[in-house]
C-alpha cells in the first residue's frame, strides 16, 4: 500500500495533462509494476529511452522517483477517464 504522506518535492501541483502521450504511456506501464526493461520491451524502445521519459515525467510532476510518480498518477487520475 502506498504511504499517503508522500508529497511532491516542491509546491507545484502535479498535472498529468502536461505529460506527452509517450510519457503517460511509460508511466501507466510503470504503475503496473513493470521494470524499465519490461517497459522498453513492451514499447520496442531502449532502456535508455525509458529512463529519459521517466526523468521528464519526474520533472513535470515535481517528484523524485517512480514511487512518487505512480502515487501522483493514482491520486490525480481519478475521474480523468
PDB file of N, CA, C and O in Angstrom:
ATOM      1  N   UNK A   1       0.846  -1.185   0.000  1.00  0.00           N
ATOM      2  CA  UNK A   1       0.000   0.000   0.000  1.00  0.00           C
ATOM      3  C   UNK A   1       0.888   1.243   0.000  1.00  0.00           C
ATOM      4  O   UNK A   1       1.921   1.273   0.669  1.00  0.00           O
ATOM      5  N   UNK A   2       0.491   2.246  -0.735  1.00  0.00           N
ATOM      6  CA  UNK A   2       1.280   3.471  -0.797  1.00  0.00           C
ATOM      7  C   UNK A   2       1.050   4.334   0.430  1.00  0.00           C
ATOM      8  O   UNK A   2      -0.054   4.394   0.972  1.00  0.00           O
ATOM      9  N   UNK A   3       2.089   4.985   0.848  1.00  0.00           N
ATOM     10  CA  UNK A   3       2.033   5.867   2.010  1.00  0.00           C
ATOM     11  C   UNK A   3       1.374   7.180   1.600  1.00  0.00           C
ATOM     12  O   UNK A   3       1.849   7.850   0.683  1.00  0.00           O
ATOM     13  N   UNK A   4       0.302   7.547   2.260  1.00  0.00           N
ATOM     14  CA  UNK A   4      -0.428   8.765   1.897  1.00  0.00           C
ATOM     15  C   UNK A   4       0.329  10.030   2.276  1.00  0.00           C
ATOM     16  O   UNK A   4      -0.138  11.132   1.985  1.00  0.00           O
ATOM     17  N   UNK A   5       1.485   9.899   2.918  1.00  0.00           N
ATOM     18  CA  UNK A   5       2.265  11.076   3.286  1.00  0.00           C
ATOM     19  C   UNK A   5       3.221  11.503   2.183  1.00  0.00           C
ATOM     20  O   UNK A   5       3.865  12.545   2.302  1.00  0.00           O
ATOM     21  N   UNK A   6       3.329  10.718   1.103  1.00  0.00           N
ATOM     22  CA  UNK A   6       4.216  11.095   0.000  1.00  0.00           C
ATOM     23  C   UNK A   6       3.683  12.369  -0.629  1.00  0.00           C
ATOM     24  O   UNK A   6       2.505  12.454  -0.976  1.00  0.00           O
ATOM     25  N   UNK A   7       4.529  13.333  -0.771  1.00  0.00           N
ATOM     26  CA  UNK A   7       4.150  14.616  -1.358  1.00  0.00           C
ATOM     27  C   UNK A   7       5.107  14.961  -2.490  1.00  0.00           C
ATOM     28  O   UNK A   7       6.248  14.498  -2.477  1.00  0.00           O
ATOM     29  N   UNK A   8       4.684  15.761  -3.475  1.00  0.00           N
ATOM     30  CA  UNK A   8       5.599  16.229  -4.495  1.00  0.00           C
ATOM     31  C   UNK A   8       6.780  16.947  -3.838  1.00  0.00           C
ATOM     32  O   UNK A   8       6.671  17.479  -2.733  1.00  0.00           O
ATOM     33  N   UNK A   9       7.918  16.946  -4.555  1.00  0.00           N
ATOM     34  CA  UNK A   9       9.136  17.505  -3.977  1.00  0.00           C
ATOM     35  C   UNK A   9       9.150  19.026  -3.935  1.00  0.00           C
ATOM     36  O   UNK A   9      10.073  19.600  -3.358  1.00  0.00           O
ATOM     37  N   UNK A  10       8.182  19.694  -4.513  1.00  0.00           N
ATOM     38  CA  UNK A  10       8.084  21.151  -4.370  1.00  0.00           C
ATOM     39  C   UNK A  10       6.616  21.548  -4.286  1.00  0.00           C
ATOM     40  O   UNK A  10       5.743  20.686  -4.187  1.00  0.00           O
ATOM     41  N   UNK A  11       6.343  22.840  -4.325  1.00  0.00           N
ATOM     42  CA  UNK A  11       4.985  23.333  -4.085  1.00  0.00           C
ATOM     43  C   UNK A  11       4.063  23.279  -5.297  1.00  0.00           C
ATOM     44  O   UNK A  11       2.865  23.530  -5.164  1.00  0.00           O
ATOM     45  N   UNK A  12       4.594  22.958  -6.479  1.00  0.00           N
ATOM     46  CA  UNK A  12       3.741  22.908  -7.664  1.00  0.00           C
ATOM     47  C   UNK A  12       2.732  21.765  -7.560  1.00  0.00           C
ATOM     48  O   UNK A  12       3.048  20.698  -7.033  1.00  0.00           O
ATOM     49  N   UNK A  13       1.534  21.990  -8.057  1.00  0.00           N
ATOM     50  CA  UNK A  13       0.508  20.941  -8.094  1.00  0.00           C
ATOM     51  C   UNK A  13       0.779  20.071  -9.327  1.00  0.00           C
ATOM     52  O   UNK A  13       0.881  20.595 -10.436  1.00  0.00           O
ATOM     53  N   UNK A  14       0.894  18.765  -9.151  1.00  0.00           N
ATOM     54  CA  UNK A  14       1.153  17.897 -10.295  1.00  0.00           C
ATOM     55  C   UNK A  14       0.002  17.939 -11.292  1.00  0.00           C
ATOM     56  O   UNK A  14      -1.162  18.004 -10.897  1.00  0.00           O
ATOM     57  N   UNK A  15       0.319  17.903 -12.563  1.00  0.00           N
ATOM     58  CA  UNK A  15      -0.686  17.963 -13.616  1.00  0.00           C
ATOM     59  C   UNK A  15      -0.377  16.887 -14.638  1.00  0.00           C
ATOM     60  O   UNK A  15       0.558  17.031 -15.426  1.00  0.00           O
ATOM     61  N   UNK A  16      -1.139  15.826 -14.637  1.00  0.00           N
ATOM     62  CA  UNK A  16      -0.914  14.724 -15.566  1.00  0.00           C
ATOM     63  C   UNK A  16      -1.125  15.135 -17.017  1.00  0.00           C
ATOM     64  O   UNK A  16      -0.595  14.495 -17.925  1.00  0.00           O
ATOM     65  N   UNK A  17      -1.890  16.193 -17.242  1.00  0.00           N
ATOM     66  CA  UNK A  17      -2.163  16.634 -18.613  1.00  0.00           C
ATOM     67  C   UNK A  17      -0.935  17.208 -19.302  1.00  0.00           C
ATOM     68  O   UNK A  17      -0.908  17.308 -20.529  1.00  0.00           O
ATOM     69  N   UNK A  18       0.084  17.588 -18.533  1.00  0.00           N
ATOM     70  CA  UNK A  18       1.290  18.132 -19.141  1.00  0.00           C
ATOM     71  C   UNK A  18       2.216  17.034 -19.677  1.00  0.00           C
ATOM     72  O   UNK A  18       3.201  17.328 -20.353  1.00  0.00           O
ATOM     73  N   UNK A  19       1.901  15.778 -19.376  1.00  0.00           N
ATOM     74  CA  UNK A  19       2.707  14.675 -19.889  1.00  0.00           C
ATOM     75  C   UNK A  19       2.380  14.412 -21.348  1.00  0.00           C
ATOM     76  O   UNK A  19       1.224  14.497 -21.761  1.00  0.00           O
ATOM     77  N   UNK A  20       3.415  14.090 -22.131  1.00  0.00           N
ATOM     78  CA  UNK A  20       3.184  13.695 -23.520  1.00  0.00           C
ATOM     79  C   UNK A  20       2.510  12.321 -23.540  1.00  0.00           C
ATOM     80  O   UNK A  20       2.456  11.630 -22.523  1.00  0.00           O
ATOM     81  N   UNK A  21       2.007  11.944 -24.693  1.00  0.00           N
ATOM     82  CA  UNK A  21       1.382  10.632 -24.831  1.00  0.00           C
ATOM     83  C   UNK A  21       2.354   9.538 -24.414  1.00  0.00           C
ATOM     84  O   UNK A  21       1.980   8.629 -23.673  1.00  0.00           O
ATOM     85  N   UNK A  22       3.602   9.613 -24.884  1.00  0.00           N
ATOM     86  CA  UNK A  22       4.602   8.585 -24.584  1.00  0.00           C
ATOM     87  C   UNK A  22       4.960   8.580 -23.100  1.00  0.00           C
ATOM     88  O   UNK A  22       5.104   7.513 -22.503  1.00  0.00           O
ATOM     89  N   UNK A  23       5.103   9.752 -22.505  1.00  0.00           N
ATOM     90  CA  UNK A  23       5.409   9.825 -21.075  1.00  0.00           C
ATOM     91  C   UNK A  23       4.299   9.188 -20.253  1.00  0.00           C
ATOM     92  O   UNK A  23       4.571   8.454 -19.303  1.00  0.00           O
ATOM     93  N   UNK A  24       3.059   9.462 -20.612  1.00  0.00           N
ATOM     94  CA  UNK A  24       1.917   8.875 -19.894  1.00  0.00           C
ATOM     95  C   UNK A  24       1.874   7.368 -20.116  1.00  0.00           C
ATOM     96  O   UNK A  24       1.561   6.611 -19.198  1.00  0.00           O
ATOM     97  N   UNK A  25       2.185   6.938 -21.323  1.00  0.00           N
ATOM     98  CA  UNK A  25       2.203   5.512 -21.633  1.00  0.00           C
ATOM     99  C   UNK A  25       3.245   4.782 -20.773  1.00  0.00           C
ATOM    100  O   UNK A  25       2.973   3.719 -20.216  1.00  0.00           O
ATOM    101  N   UNK A  26       4.434   5.373 -20.678  1.00  0.00           N
ATOM    102  CA  UNK A  26       5.501   4.796 -19.859  1.00  0.00           C
ATOM    103  C   UNK A  26       5.071   4.768 -18.393  1.00  0.00           C
ATOM    104  O   UNK A  26       5.232   3.748 -17.723  1.00  0.00           O
ATOM    105  N   UNK A  27       4.533   5.861 -17.897  1.00  0.00           N
ATOM    106  CA  UNK A  27       4.101   5.921 -16.508  1.00  0.00           C
ATOM    107  C   UNK A  27       2.997   4.905 -16.224  1.00  0.00           C
ATOM    108  O   UNK A  27       3.008   4.263 -15.174  1.00  0.00           O
ATOM    109  N   UNK A  28       2.060   4.752 -17.132  1.00  0.00           N
ATOM    110  CA  UNK A  28       0.993   3.772 -16.947  1.00  0.00           C
ATOM    111  C   UNK A  28       1.563   2.358 -16.820  1.00  0.00           C
ATOM    112  O   UNK A  28       1.099   1.575 -15.992  1.00  0.00           O
ATOM    113  N   UNK A  29       2.560   2.032 -17.632  1.00  0.00           N
ATOM    114  CA  UNK A  29       3.163   0.700 -17.563  1.00  0.00           C
ATOM    115  C   UNK A  29       3.981   0.528 -16.288  1.00  0.00           C
ATOM    116  O   UNK A  29       3.964  -0.542 -15.679  1.00  0.00           O
ATOM    117  N   UNK A  30       4.690   1.564 -15.887  1.00  0.00           N
ATOM    118  CA  UNK A  30       5.439   1.522 -14.625  1.00  0.00           C
ATOM    119  C   UNK A  30       4.467   1.289 -13.471  1.00  0.00           C
ATOM    120  O   UNK A  30       4.782   0.567 -12.525  1.00  0.00           O
ATOM    121  N   UNK A  31       3.301   1.893 -13.548  1.00  0.00           N
ATOM    122  CA  UNK A  31       2.302   1.757 -12.483  1.00  0.00           C
ATOM    123  C   UNK A  31       1.782   0.330 -12.354  1.00  0.00           C
ATOM    124  O   UNK A  31       1.252  -0.042 -11.307  1.00  0.00           O
ATOM    125  N   UNK A  32       1.926  -0.463 -13.394  1.00  0.00           N
ATOM    126  CA  UNK A  32       1.509  -1.872 -13.318  1.00  0.00           C
ATOM    127  C   UNK A  32       2.573  -2.727 -12.646  1.00  0.00           C
ATOM    128  O   UNK A  32       2.355  -3.916 -12.412  1.00  0.00           O
ATOM    129  N   UNK A  33       3.720  -2.135 -12.333  1.00  0.00           N
ATOM    130  CA  UNK A  33       4.791  -2.868 -11.678  1.00  0.00           C
ATOM    131  C   UNK A  33       5.909  -3.301 -12.603  1.00  0.00           C
ATOM    132  O   UNK A  33       6.832  -3.997 -12.180  1.00  0.00           O
ATOM    133  N   UNK A  34       5.835  -2.897 -13.865  1.00  0.00           N
ATOM    134  CA  UNK A  34       6.877  -3.281 -14.817  1.00  0.00           C
ATOM    135  C   UNK A  34       8.195  -2.579 -14.499  1.00  0.00           C
ATOM    136  O   UNK A  34       8.210  -1.450 -14.010  1.00  0.00           O
ATOM    137  N   UNK A  35       9.289  -3.262 -14.782  1.00  0.00           N
ATOM    138  CA  UNK A  35      10.620  -2.665 -14.684  1.00  0.00           C
ATOM    139  C   UNK A  35      10.878  -1.839 -15.942  1.00  0.00           C
ATOM    140  O   UNK A  35      10.126  -1.920 -16.913  1.00  0.00           O
ATOM    141  N   UNK A  36      11.942  -1.050 -15.914  1.00  0.00           N
ATOM    142  CA  UNK A  36      12.311  -0.282 -17.106  1.00  0.00           C
ATOM    143  C   UNK A  36      12.556  -1.211 -18.289  1.00  0.00           C
ATOM    144  O   UNK A  36      12.166  -0.905 -19.415  1.00  0.00           O
ATOM    145  N   UNK A  37      13.197  -2.336 -18.034  1.00  0.00           N
ATOM    146  CA  UNK A  37      13.496  -3.295 -19.102  1.00  0.00           C
ATOM    147  C   UNK A  37      12.210  -3.860 -19.706  1.00  0.00           C
ATOM    148  O   UNK A  37      12.110  -4.005 -20.925  1.00  0.00           O
ATOM    149  N   UNK A  38      11.245  -4.174 -18.877  1.00  0.00           N
ATOM    150  CA  UNK A  38       9.965  -4.701 -19.365  1.00  0.00           C
ATOM    151  C   UNK A  38       9.195  -3.652 -20.163  1.00  0.00           C
ATOM    152  O   UNK A  38       8.599  -3.965 -21.194  1.00  0.00           O
ATOM    153  N   UNK A  39       9.208  -2.411 -19.688  1.00  0.00           N
ATOM    154  CA  UNK A  39       8.539  -1.328 -20.409  1.00  0.00           C
ATOM    155  C   UNK A  39       9.218  -1.130 -21.762  1.00  0.00           C
ATOM    156  O   UNK A  39       8.546  -0.966 -22.781  1.00  0.00           O
ATOM    157  N   UNK A  40      10.531  -1.146 -21.769  1.00  0.00           N
ATOM    158  CA  UNK A  40      11.274  -0.971 -23.024  1.00  0.00           C
ATOM    159  C   UNK A  40      10.904  -2.054 -24.031  1.00  0.00           C
ATOM    160  O   UNK A  40      10.674  -1.763 -25.204  1.00  0.00           O
ATOM    161  N   UNK A  41      10.846  -3.289 -23.578  1.00  0.00           N
ATOM    162  CA  UNK A  41      10.465  -4.386 -24.467  1.00  0.00           C
ATOM    163  C   UNK A  41       9.040  -4.211 -24.976  1.00  0.00           C
ATOM    164  O   UNK A  41       8.782  -4.401 -26.164  1.00  0.00           O
ATOM    165  N   UNK A  42       8.114  -3.851 -24.096  1.00  0.00           N
ATOM    166  CA  UNK A  42       6.708  -3.695 -24.478  1.00  0.00           C
ATOM    167  C   UNK A  42       6.539  -2.609 -25.536  1.00  0.00           C
ATOM    168  O   UNK A  42       5.736  -2.753 -26.458  1.00  0.00           O
ATOM    169  N   UNK A  43       7.309  -1.506 -25.399  1.00  0.00           N
ATOM    170  CA  UNK A  43       7.163  -0.376 -26.314  1.00  0.00           C
ATOM    171  C   UNK A  43       8.164  -0.380 -27.451  1.00  0.00           C
ATOM    172  O   UNK A  43       8.192   0.545 -28.262  1.00  0.00           O
ATOM    173  N   UNK A  44       8.984  -1.413 -27.514  1.00  0.00           N
ATOM    174  CA  UNK A  44      10.043  -1.518 -28.539  1.00  0.00           C
ATOM    175  C   UNK A  44      10.963  -0.306 -28.509  1.00  0.00           C
ATOM    176  O   UNK A  44      11.294   0.272 -29.544  1.00  0.00           O
ATOM    177  N   UNK A  45      11.367   0.065 -27.302  1.00  0.00           N
ATOM    178  CA  UNK A  45      12.290   1.178 -27.091  1.00  0.00           C
ATOM    179  C   UNK A  45      13.501   0.673 -26.313  1.00  0.00           C
ATOM    180  O   UNK A  45      13.493  -0.440 -25.786  1.00  0.00           O
ATOM    181  N   UNK A  46      14.531   1.494 -26.248  1.00  0.00           N
ATOM    182  CA  UNK A  46      15.692   1.142 -25.432  1.00  0.00           C
ATOM    183  C   UNK A  46      15.422   1.476 -23.974  1.00  0.00           C
ATOM    184  O   UNK A  46      14.563   2.301 -23.662  1.00  0.00           O
ATOM    185  N   UNK A  47      16.161   0.827 -23.087  1.00  0.00           N
ATOM    186  CA  UNK A  47      16.053   1.134 -21.665  1.00  0.00           C
ATOM    187  C   UNK A  47      16.446   2.594 -21.441  1.00  0.00           C
ATOM    188  O   UNK A  47      15.861   3.273 -20.596  1.00  0.00           O
ATOM    189  N   UNK A  48      17.428   3.074 -22.191  1.00  0.00           N
ATOM    190  CA  UNK A  48      17.841   4.473 -22.078  1.00  0.00           C
ATOM    191  C   UNK A  48      16.670   5.406 -22.387  1.00  0.00           C
ATOM    192  O   UNK A  48      16.477   6.408 -21.698  1.00  0.00           O
ATOM    193  N   UNK A  49      15.895   5.082 -23.413  1.00  0.00           N
ATOM    194  CA  UNK A  49      14.736   5.921 -23.764  1.00  0.00           C
ATOM    195  C   UNK A  49      13.708   5.926 -22.633  1.00  0.00           C
ATOM    196  O   UNK A  49      13.114   6.963 -22.339  1.00  0.00           O
ATOM    197  N   UNK A  50      13.498   4.784 -22.005  1.00  0.00           N
ATOM    198  CA  UNK A  50      12.547   4.711 -20.895  1.00  0.00           C
ATOM    199  C   UNK A  50      13.031   5.585 -19.744  1.00  0.00           C
ATOM    200  O   UNK A  50      12.249   6.327 -19.150  1.00  0.00           O
ATOM    201  N   UNK A  51      14.319   5.494 -19.432  1.00  0.00           N
ATOM    202  CA  UNK A  51      14.878   6.325 -18.354  1.00  0.00           C
ATOM    203  C   UNK A  51      14.734   7.807 -18.683  1.00  0.00           C
ATOM    204  O   UNK A  51      14.452   8.615 -17.799  1.00  0.00           O
ATOM    205  N   UNK A  52      14.926   8.163 -19.942  1.00  0.00           N
ATOM    206  CA  UNK A  52      14.767   9.552 -20.381  1.00  0.00           C
ATOM    207  C   UNK A  52      13.318  10.009 -20.181  1.00  0.00           C
ATOM    208  O   UNK A  52      13.069  11.084 -19.634  1.00  0.00           O
ATOM    209  N   UNK A  53      12.371   9.187 -20.625  1.00  0.00           N
ATOM    210  CA  UNK A  53      10.950   9.538 -20.469  1.00  0.00           C
ATOM    211  C   UNK A  53      10.583   9.665 -18.991  1.00  0.00           C
ATOM    212  O   UNK A  53       9.866  10.589 -18.606  1.00  0.00           O
ATOM    213  N   UNK A  54      11.070   8.746 -18.166  1.00  0.00           N
ATOM    214  CA  UNK A  54      10.764   8.816 -16.741  1.00  0.00           C
ATOM    215  C   UNK A  54      11.364  10.062 -16.099  1.00  0.00           C
ATOM    216  O   UNK A  54      10.733  10.674 -15.237  1.00  0.00           O
ATOM    217  N   UNK A  55      12.562  10.443 -16.500  1.00  0.00           N
ATOM    218  CA  UNK A  55      13.165  11.662 -15.950  1.00  0.00           C
ATOM    219  C   UNK A  55      12.302  12.874 -16.265  1.00  0.00           C
ATOM    220  O   UNK A  55      12.133  13.757 -15.424  1.00  0.00           O
ATOM    221  N   UNK A  56      11.752  12.918 -17.483  1.00  0.00           N
ATOM    222  CA  UNK A  56      10.859  14.024 -17.849  1.00  0.00           C
ATOM    223  C   UNK A  56       9.556  13.964 -17.053  1.00  0.00           C
ATOM    224  O   UNK A  56       9.032  15.002 -16.648  1.00  0.00           O
ATOM    225  N   UNK A  57       9.037  12.779 -16.829  1.00  0.00           N
ATOM    226  CA  UNK A  57       7.831  12.611 -16.006  1.00  0.00           C
ATOM    227  C   UNK A  57       8.091  13.142 -14.601  1.00  0.00           C
ATOM    228  O   UNK A  57       7.287  13.902 -14.061  1.00  0.00           O
ATOM    229  N   UNK A  58       9.217  12.741 -14.011  1.00  0.00           N
ATOM    230  CA  UNK A  58       9.548  13.191 -12.657  1.00  0.00           C
ATOM    231  C   UNK A  58       9.633  14.706 -12.591  1.00  0.00           C
ATOM    232  O   UNK A  58       9.125  15.322 -11.654  1.00  0.00           O
ATOM    233  N   UNK A  59      10.271  15.303 -13.582  1.00  0.00           N
ATOM    234  CA  UNK A  59      10.424  16.758 -13.600  1.00  0.00           C
ATOM    235  C   UNK A  59       9.061  17.442 -13.734  1.00  0.00           C
ATOM    236  O   UNK A  59       8.764  18.388 -13.003  1.00  0.00           O
ATOM    237  N   UNK A  60       8.243  16.968 -14.658  1.00  0.00           N
ATOM    238  CA  UNK A  60       6.938  17.591 -14.897  1.00  0.00           C
ATOM    239  C   UNK A  60       5.986  17.423 -13.715  1.00  0.00           C
ATOM    240  O   UNK A  60       5.174  18.304 -13.437  1.00  0.00           O
ATOM    241  N   UNK A  61       6.088  16.302 -13.030  1.00  0.00           N
ATOM    242  CA  UNK A  61       5.199  16.055 -11.888  1.00  0.00           C
ATOM    243  C   UNK A  61       5.804  16.523 -10.568  1.00  0.00           C
ATOM    244  O   UNK A  61       5.166  16.430  -9.519  1.00  0.00           O
ATOM    245  N   UNK A  62       7.031  17.024 -10.623  1.00  0.00           N
ATOM    246  CA  UNK A  62       7.736  17.523  -9.431  1.00  0.00           C
ATOM    247  C   UNK A  62       7.868  16.434  -8.371  1.00  0.00           C
ATOM    248  O   UNK A  62       7.578  16.650  -7.195  1.00  0.00           O
ATOM    249  N   UNK A  63       8.314  15.252  -8.819  1.00  0.00           N
ATOM    250  CA  UNK A  63       8.549  14.135  -7.914  1.00  0.00           C
ATOM    251  C   UNK A  63       9.995  13.675  -8.043  1.00  0.00           C
ATOM    252  O   UNK A  63      10.703  14.071  -8.969  1.00  0.00           O
ATOM    253  N   UNK A  64      10.423  12.838  -7.109  1.00  0.00           N
ATOM    254  CA  UNK A  64      11.817  12.409  -7.083  1.00  0.00           C
ATOM    255  C   UNK A  64      12.037  10.996  -7.614  1.00  0.00           C
ATOM    256  O   UNK A  64      13.169  10.637  -7.939  1.00  0.00           O
ATOM    257  N   UNK A  65      10.979  10.184  -7.709  1.00  0.00           N
ATOM    258  CA  UNK A  65      11.191   8.801  -8.119  1.00  0.00           C
ATOM    259  C   UNK A  65       9.896   8.179  -8.644  1.00  0.00           C
ATOM    260  O   UNK A  65       8.836   8.805  -8.650  1.00  0.00           O
ATOM    261  N   UNK A  66      10.022   6.919  -9.084  1.00  0.00           N
ATOM    262  CA  UNK A  66       8.886   6.245  -9.706  1.00  0.00           C
ATOM    263  C   UNK A  66       7.744   5.992  -8.728  1.00  0.00           C
ATOM    264  O   UNK A  66       6.577   6.026  -9.116  1.00  0.00           O
ATOM    265  N   UNK A  67       8.070   5.740  -7.470  1.00  0.00           N
ATOM    266  CA  UNK A  67       7.020   5.528  -6.472  1.00  0.00           C
ATOM    267  C   UNK A  67       6.161   6.773  -6.324  1.00  0.00           C
ATOM    268  O   UNK A  67       4.934   6.686  -6.293  1.00  0.00           O
ATOM    269  N   UNK A  68       6.802   7.928  -6.232  1.00  0.00           N
ATOM    270  CA  UNK A  68       6.051   9.181  -6.121  1.00  0.00           C
ATOM    271  C   UNK A  68       5.265   9.459  -7.398  1.00  0.00           C
ATOM    272  O   UNK A  68       4.134   9.943  -7.337  1.00  0.00           O
ATOM    273  N   UNK A  69       5.856   9.156  -8.554  1.00  0.00           N
ATOM    274  CA  UNK A  69       5.168   9.391  -9.829  1.00  0.00           C
ATOM    275  C   UNK A  69       3.904   8.531  -9.921  1.00  0.00           C
ATOM    276  O   UNK A  69       2.853   9.014 -10.342  1.00  0.00           O
ATOM    277  N   UNK A  70       4.006   7.275  -9.531  1.00  0.00           N
ATOM    278  CA  UNK A  70       2.842   6.385  -9.553  1.00  0.00           C
ATOM    279  C   UNK A  70       1.802   6.850  -8.542  1.00  0.00           C
ATOM    280  O   UNK A  70       0.603   6.775  -8.809  1.00  0.00           O
ATOM    281  N   UNK A  71       2.245   7.326  -7.394  1.00  0.00           N
ATOM    282  CA  UNK A  71       1.313   7.863  -6.403  1.00  0.00           C
ATOM    283  C   UNK A  71       0.530   9.038  -6.992  1.00  0.00           C
ATOM    284  O   UNK A  71      -0.688   9.118  -6.828  1.00  0.00           O
ATOM    285  N   UNK A  72       1.218   9.936  -7.666  1.00  0.00           N
ATOM    286  CA  UNK A  72       0.544  11.077  -8.305  1.00  0.00           C
ATOM    287  C   UNK A  72      -0.446  10.569  -9.343  1.00  0.00           C
ATOM    288  O   UNK A  72      -1.582  11.040  -9.400  1.00  0.00           O
ATOM    289  N   UNK A  73      -0.029   9.619 -10.156  1.00  0.00           N
ATOM    290  CA  UNK A  73      -0.919   9.050 -11.159  1.00  0.00           C
ATOM    291  C   UNK A  73      -2.185   8.486 -10.513  1.00  0.00           C
ATOM    292  O   UNK A  73      -3.299   8.753 -10.964  1.00  0.00           O
ATOM    293  N   UNK A  74      -1.999   7.714  -9.466  1.00  0.00           N
ATOM    294  CA  UNK A  74      -3.137   7.049  -8.828  1.00  0.00           C
ATOM    295  C   UNK A  74      -4.070   8.034  -8.121  1.00  0.00           C
ATOM    296  O   UNK A  74      -5.284   7.835  -8.102  1.00  0.00           O
ATOM    297  N   UNK A  75      -3.513   9.081  -7.547  1.00  0.00           N
ATOM    298  CA  UNK A  75      -4.350  10.020  -6.792  1.00  0.00           C
ATOM    299  C   UNK A  75      -4.939  11.124  -7.650  1.00  0.00           C
ATOM    300  O   UNK A  75      -5.964  11.699  -7.283  1.00  0.00           O
ATOM    301  N   UNK A  76      -4.324  11.437  -8.780  1.00  0.00           N
ATOM    302  CA  UNK A  76      -4.801  12.555  -9.590  1.00  0.00           C
ATOM    303  C   UNK A  76      -5.489  12.138 -10.883  1.00  0.00           C
ATOM    304  O   UNK A  76      -6.045  12.988 -11.579  1.00  0.00           O
ATOM    305  N   UNK A  77      -5.466  10.860 -11.219  1.00  0.00           N
ATOM    306  CA  UNK A  77      -6.113  10.453 -12.465  1.00  0.00           C
ATOM    307  C   UNK A  77      -7.537   9.973 -12.247  1.00  0.00           C
ATOM    308  O   UNK A  77      -8.240   9.663 -13.209  1.00  0.00           O
ATOM    309  N   UNK A  78      -7.967   9.909 -11.008  1.00  0.00           N
ATOM    310  CA  UNK A  78      -9.357   9.527 -10.734  1.00  0.00           C
ATOM    311  C   UNK A  78     -10.307  10.526 -11.392  1.00  0.00           C
ATOM    312  O   UNK A  78     -10.204  11.737 -11.196  1.00  0.00           O
ATOM    313  N   UNK A  79     -11.210   9.993 -12.159  1.00  0.00           N
ATOM    314  CA  UNK A  79     -12.186  10.859 -12.809  1.00  0.00           C
ATOM    315  C   UNK A  79     -11.687  11.472 -14.100  1.00  0.00           C
ATOM    316  O   UNK A  79     -12.433  12.180 -14.777  1.00  0.00           O
ATOM    317  N   UNK A  80     -10.420  11.209 -14.459  1.00  0.00           N
ATOM    318  CA  UNK A  80      -9.872  11.756 -15.699  1.00  0.00           C
ATOM    319  C   UNK A  80     -10.364  10.979 -16.895  1.00  0.00           C
ATOM    320  O   UNK A  80     -10.491  11.538 -17.984  1.00  0.00           O
ATOM    321  N   UNK A  81     -10.652   9.667 -16.713  1.00  0.00           N
ATOM    322  CA  UNK A  81     -11.068   8.812 -17.820  1.00  0.00           C
ATOM    323  C   UNK A  81     -12.532   8.955 -18.139  1.00  0.00           C
ATOM    324  O   UNK A  81     -13.032   8.296 -19.051  1.00  0.00           O
TER     325      UNK A  81
END
